[in-house]
Amino acid sequence: MPLSTPFGRASVYRLVVLVVFLAVVGLAVSFSDEPLEPTFVAMSVLVAAYLLASAFDSVRNHPLFNVANAAWLTVVFALWHVSTDGSIVVLAFVVLSAAGTVVEAYNYRNDTSYLRIDF
């Protein structure tokens, strides 16, 4: 169900996911007694910005969306890796998402869709 906005058509469902994410982060912050870690704040802001931007059809239909999506995921995993004191599993996610970024950059440059899972 699309919603018409001054920025173009937006997906109501994706906006609901953004609101739920913000509510969960808000609850987590409000019930935590510990100070906020900079990596938690950075990851939360990046995820919220991604959820907001990807709600708009014009963003999702842009040719660079897949490259930006893969690069965003690499940054989020890298921040997660830094915040977990060097977890090898999260490092594997960083490497895989970086490889995905390279593949998406190649796909964008050559107008292909190799190794892309579209559903």
N, C-alpha and C positions, 0 to 999 in steps of 0.2 A: 504494500500500500504506500505509494509515493506521496510525499508532502511537498507542495510548492513553496519555495522560499525565495528571498531576493538573490540568493547565491545559486539557485537552480533547484532541481528536484532532489529531495532527500528521502532516504528510506527510514520510515518510522521505526521499523524493527531494529535497525542499526543504532538509531538514537536512543531507543529503550535500553539496548546493551550498554551504551555509554552512561546513561543515568544509573543503571544497576552497578556498573563498575565504579562510578564516583561514589555511590552510596556505600559500597563495600570498603573502599579505601577510606572514606570518611569514618566509618564505624571502626575500622582497624586503627586508625590514628587516634580516635577519641577514647578507645579502651586501652590503649598502650600507655604504659608508664615510662617507657624508655624514650630518649630523644630520637628524633627522626634522622635516619641515615641519609646522607646526600644521594647515595645510589638509589635508595627507595623512592625518594622524591623525584629524581631524574627519570627513573623507569615509569613511575606513575604519570608524570607529565607527558612523557613520550607516548605511552599507551592511550591516554586520554586524547591527545592531539591526533593520533592515528585513528582512533575510533570516530572522532568528530569529522575528520577530513574524509574518511572512507564512507561516511554516511551519504555523501553527495555523489550523485550519478556522474557528474562532470569530472570528479576526481578519479573515480573508479574506471571511467572510460578513457582516461588520458593514456597515451602510449607509454609514458614513463612510470605508470603506476606499479607495474610488476617489479621494475628495478628498484624503485623507492621502497616498496614493500619489503623486498629481500634485504635491502640495506638497513632499513629500520629494524628489522628482526635481528640482524647481526649486531647492531648497536645495543639493543635491549639485552641480548644474550651476553654480550661483552660486559655490560654493567652488572648483570646478574653474576657473572663469573668473578668479577672484582669483589662483589659483596659477599661471596661465599668462601672467601679465602682459598681460591684455587681449586675448586671441585673439578675433577677430571671429566665427569659426565657433562657438566655445563660447558667445559672447554670443548668437548666434542660437538655440542650444539653450536658454539661459536664458529668452529671450523666448517661444519656442514652449512650453516647459514651464509658464511662468507663464500663458500663454493657456489651456493645458490645465487648469490649476488653476481658472481662472475658469469654464471650461466644466463641469468636474466639480462645482464648487460650485453652478452653475445647475442641473445635472442632479439633484443631491441635493435642492436646494430645491424643485424642481418635479416630482420623481419621473419623470424622463425619462432617455434614454440617447443624447442627441444627440452626434454626432462620436465616439462610443466604438467602438473596435474590440474586439469580443469574439470570442475564439477559444479 
